[in-house]
Amino acid sequence: MTSAEPKPLLEIEGLHVQVGDREVLQGINLVIREGETHVLLGPNGSGKTTLLNTIVGLPGYQVTQGTIRYRGEDLLTLSIDERARAGIGVAYQRPPAVRGVRLRQMLDVAAGGELAEDEVAFLIEELDLERMVDRDVNMGFSGGEAKRSEMAQLLAQQPELALFDEPESGVDLDNIAVVGGAINALLKGERVSERNRAGLIITHTGHILEFVNADVGHVLYNGQLACQGNARDLIEEIAENGYDKCVECALCQNLS
């Protein structure tokens, strides 16, 4: 007896997004099912962060066509905070600083006030945040410290869909390993929850894939999802031949 196919968590169909007077995304179709980790590759300016910010609901990203559905419901009708409460979490490429709010308080907010003391202690120890936990969120933090702070907040929130914008950006190899381990703990680990969590990871370099188990990779090129395939194979092809050749290669399924 075969197990049932995981249910769709995020469904994007025919999505067009305009920023200012420029159409950045041009007909995106993407389905992320429960328990799946997807990786989004693409050159600078291809629309990767635009896609993530549109899912989150940040202002300035105008959906002109298409739909985004989350657990079968229209995501575009929800505000940013409603999307977060529905189970969508995000780790930004450049985490913002929050003056007047200590990291310990932010962890409690992210968890909805439901984190026990031993769980807080576990997050702090695992992500080496002992020196930062009673400081204002990300104020004066190094790049690696800010990324570890973001990961602690996501682990506290335990979102059903976690979005990561270039988690390896601006951090050294030691911090990439810590951040990658935290991503795996959230998406694949046994400590978080029995619910199947899903993730979408934006990466330019692909270094995070040394530490994160991905199920499928996509290439976003000129505002469109040009192809998909094994994420590591796609990274190797891009490194060797560039994006122009990658979208034509035999390693991936061409979607055009």
BELBELFEN-V386426 format. One line per field, one symbol per residue. phi: phi as a letter, one per 20 degrees, with the letter a starting at -180 (. if undefined). A space follows every 10 residues. Layout:
phi->???
This chain:
phi->.efffgffdc cdcledcdcm ddeedcnfcb cdegnedddd drfgneoffg ffffffoffn deeebnccdc lndfffeefg ffffffodcb defcgfecfn cfggffffff emmdefgfff ffffffdldg edfddggmfm ffgfffffff ffffffflff cddcdlfefm cefffgffff ffffffecfe eeaefeecbc debeenffff ccedebdcde blncfeabrf ffffgffffe cnfgfffdfe fcefde
